[in-house]
Amino acid sequence: MKLIWSNFCLDFSQKTYIMGILNITPDSFSDGGLYFDKHAAIERSYRMVEEGADIIDVGGESTRPGSEPITIEEEIRRTIPVIEAIAKEINVPISIDTYKSEIAKKALDAGASMVNDISGLRFDPMMTEVVSEYKVPVVIMHIKGKPKDMQQDPVYEALIPEIMDYLRVGIRLAISTGISEDKIIIDPGIGFGKTFDHNLEVINNLKEFTLLEKPILIGPSRKAFIGKILGDVPVTERLEGTSASVAVSIMNGANIIRVHDVKEMARVVKVVDAIKSEKVLQ
């Protein structure tokens, strides 16, 4: 399975790819405020590429549980100058983490080359048009509800089948609106409208999603379920838990991992990929 576009190629038969998280927000659950300054964000993107990031995912709006949406103007102000700056300097794809078509369009014009939509193309009906027009890959993620209310007692009759159905509908919507079938990535949405037990079930049953025949992205990095397993440890003490979650996810079929700790997760990926292929990667 390969993803080819512009000057980029992700060959999922060769390795697991690392998407480095760049939150340009004051209030993200893990690193809110750390890279809110434009220059700090730019420096962080360069460092992540040096540490092994294959994709940089730029987001200007926190989607942590209970978060409120921000204005389009504010999201533009946060993200576009950073994308314009780093697109000239780094040679990996830049993903825009947004569910708003206007933000996606401006980001793609500024040098981004992927769209990561937490709504799975549901929140903004114009998003499919933008992705189709620019012929870029799109991540279709599962979410139940919206960030503001998604963690208010999410209930499923059959978790994995319901997530699969949501993703199938998103895939059909994408294809029917002109998005190339070979440019679709799926994400089961760890932490987005899911309880502690739901998150564990998703990771444990990730192989089920390979039936959709699309690259699988997963983002367990520093999530609350890890903190709970480890005895309610804070975000800053979830590195080992993230490593374990990433390793299991890769063994269960993940093709892209979305993480904060790029250097450490690059090492985890290298070891797991070597075990999966039974050879030492160069």
C-alpha positions, 0 to 999 in steps of 0.5 A: 500500500502506497500513498503518492502525491506531489513530491511525496511518497509514503510506502506503508510496506516499508515502515511505520510513519511518524506524524509529529504534533505541532499544537499552536494553541494556548490550551491543548491538553498536553502541550498547550502554550508551549508552541503558541509563539510563532518562532517557538512553533517553527523551531519545534517543527524543525526539531521534530523533523530532525528527530524523525518525524515523517509528517508535521501536523499543524493545529490551531484549535484545541480539540481536547474534551470540553474545548470551545471552538475558536473563530476562523480568523483566530485559527488563520492567525495561529496556523498560516504564518507558521505553515508558510515559514516551515513549508519553505524549509522542511521536506516532509508533508505538512498536515493541517489539523482542522475540520473547517474548509476555509482553514484547510484551503488557506493552509494548502495555499500556504504550503500544507499538503495534507488535511487531518479532519477530526470530524471525518468530513462531517462538520463542514460540507465544503471540506470534501470540495477543498480536498478534492480540488487540491488532490491531497490526502485526507485523514478521516477520523471517527468522533462521537459528538463534538469536542465540547460534549464528546466525553459526556457519557459516550455510549455504543451498542457495538463499538468497533462496528459503529466506528467502522460504519462511520469510517465507511460512510466517510470514505464513500462521501470522500470518493463520491465528491471527487477525492481519490480513493488512494488518498484516504487515511482512516483514524478510529479516534482514540479519546474522541467520544470514547471511554477508558474501556472504549480506547483499550478496545479500539487498540486491541481490535485495530486489526479489524480496521484493516478490512477497510483497506486504507492506511490506519493512523492512530493517536494515543500519545499522552492520552488520559487512558494512559494516565489512568492505567498508570495511576492518574499520572500527569501528562508529563509522565506518560512517555512509557505508556505512550510507547507501549500503546504505540508498539501495540498499535503498530503490531495490530496494524497502524501505519501512521502514529500521531505523537508528541514525543517524536525522538522517543517514538521514532526509536519505538517504531524502529524496534517494532518495525524490525520485529514485525519484519524480522530484520534490523532496519538501516 
